[in-house]
Amino acid sequence: MQDAPFYQDPQRQSGRDEIDILRYFSILRKRALLILILSLTGLALALGLSYLLEDKYQAKAVISPVKEGSGASGGVAVLVQQLESVPGMSLSTPSSSTEILALLNSNMLRKKTIEKHDLLPVIFSRRWDKEKKDWAQGKKRPSVHDGLRSLEKILSIRHSPKDNTITITSELENPLDAAMLLDKLLGILNAHLSDEARRIAQSNKNYLESQLKYTADPLIRQNIYALIAQQIESSMMAGVMENFAFKVIDPPEAPDRRSSPRRQFIAAAGFAISLSVAIIIAFALDFFEVRRARENTFENKRPDISGLETR
């Protein structure tokens, strides 16, 4: 005997779905006051938390590395290619985006910025007493290493390969301090790259001058003199140009609006989470209420067999 094929009446199934939906709405309506109270409580807590957080302001600067070749041609270009293979020789401008990114992320540059401009009171403004111009009583005096760790959170550095720009942002409680921190950091970066360019140019010049005594060929000597002149020019440019290694496309300015906390987002998220929790609690209460009612009904319908047991 074959089993009868399973068949479910679509109208009956549709009716069940409608009953379930109506039951869900009935539960929500029954627990509406509870859901409202819990949702508003969550909203109030989220708003309260957002106002406990300190306002922070984000300053931004955009720079573009200046990359120039040696500008050599003809016999000088051939000589440049030969000298580039010599350890320690670099006849091109050392200001690639890779180098600048590495320096901006380095503790060396950040430590130099903190120490030269005394930025610990700016980084740890809550511990600093502006009136006494000293660390607040009972507050631990931060170290430079503490400042370096804090800068990991304060600074953000992004590179855009498409247009070869580097965006640096800083976020602090004081908008003027946020802009000032970027300004000092870029100043130290430019000074470091300029000093490094002058050092390399002087080292190259010394090496090229030492090679003159090893050749009597007038053409080679002429090319060497051209490279020496180029190194002198590079050293002079590094000393006088304000932005030798990079161009400042967007200088840092004090922001007029806070970047965090995003109180509207926090409030909306708090309300959404508390509303979801309130609905879950409402259905849970209904489930346990129905279960308890069924257990009571079952207990009332059980036959009394106590008299039979005594017999």
Secondary structure as the mmCIF struct_conf table of DSSP 4:
data_model
#
loop_
_struct_conf.conf_type_id
_struct_conf.id
_struct_conf.beg_label_comp_id
_struct_conf.beg_label_asym_id
_struct_conf.beg_label_seq_id
_struct_conf.end_label_comp_id
_struct_conf.end_label_asym_id
_struct_conf.end_label_seq_id
HELX_LH_PP_P HELX_LH_PP_P1 GLN A 2 PHE A 6
HELX_RH_AL_P HELX_RH_AL_P1 PRO A 10 LYS A 30
TURN_TY1_P TURN_TY1_P1 ARG A 31 ARG A 31
HELX_RH_AL_P HELX_RH_AL_P2 ALA A 32 LEU A 52
BEND BEND1 LEU A 53 LEU A 53
HELX_LH_PP_P HELX_LH_PP_P2 GLU A 54 ASP A 55
STRN STRN1 LYS A 56 LYS A 56
STRN STRN2 TYR A 57 PRO A 65
TURN_TY1_P TURN_TY1_P2 GLY A 74 GLY A 74
HELX_RH_AL_P HELX_RH_AL_P3 GLY A 75 GLU A 84
TURN_TY1_P TURN_TY1_P3 SER A 85 SER A 85
BEND BEND2 VAL A 86 VAL A 86
TURN_TY1_P TURN_TY1_P4 PRO A 87 GLY A 88
BEND BEND3 SER A 92 SER A 92
HELX_RH_AL_P HELX_RH_AL_P4 SER A 97 LEU A 104
TURN_TY1_P TURN_TY1_P5 ASN A 105 ASN A 105
HELX_RH_AL_P HELX_RH_AL_P5 ASN A 107 HIS A 117
TURN_TY1_P TURN_TY1_P6 ASP A 118 ASP A 118
HELX_RH_AL_P HELX_RH_AL_P6 LEU A 120 ILE A 123
TURN_TY1_P TURN_TY1_P7 PHE A 124 PHE A 124
HELX_RH_3T_P HELX_RH_3T_P1 SER A 125 ARG A 127
STRN STRN3 TRP A 128 ASP A 129
TURN_TY1_P TURN_TY1_P8 LYS A 130 LYS A 133
STRN STRN4 ASP A 134 TRP A 135
HELX_LH_PP_P HELX_LH_PP_P3 ALA A 136 ALA A 136
TURN_TY1_P TURN_TY1_P9 GLN A 137 GLY A 138
BEND BEND4 LYS A 139 LYS A 139
HELX_LH_PP_P HELX_LH_PP_P4 LYS A 140 SER A 143
HELX_RH_AL_P HELX_RH_AL_P7 VAL A 144 ILE A 154
STRN STRN5 LEU A 155 SER A 160
TURN_TY1_P TURN_TY1_P10 PRO A 161 ASN A 164
STRN STRN6 THR A 165 LEU A 172
BEND BEND5 GLU A 173 ASN A 174
HELX_RH_AL_P HELX_RH_AL_P8 PRO A 175 GLN A 211
HELX_RH_3T_P HELX_RH_3T_P2 LEU A 212 TYR A 214
HELX_RH_AL_P HELX_RH_AL_P9 PRO A 218 VAL A 240
TURN_TY1_P TURN_TY1_P11 GLU A 242 ASN A 243
BEND BEND6 PHE A 244 ALA A 245
STRN STRN7 PHE A 246 ASP A 250
BEND BEND7 ASP A 256 ARG A 257
STRN STRN8 SER A 260 SER A 260
HELX_RH_AL_P HELX_RH_AL_P10 ARG A 263 LYS A 301
BEND BEND8 ARG A 302 ARG A 302
HELX_RH_AL_P HELX_RH_AL_P11 SER A 306 THR A 310
#
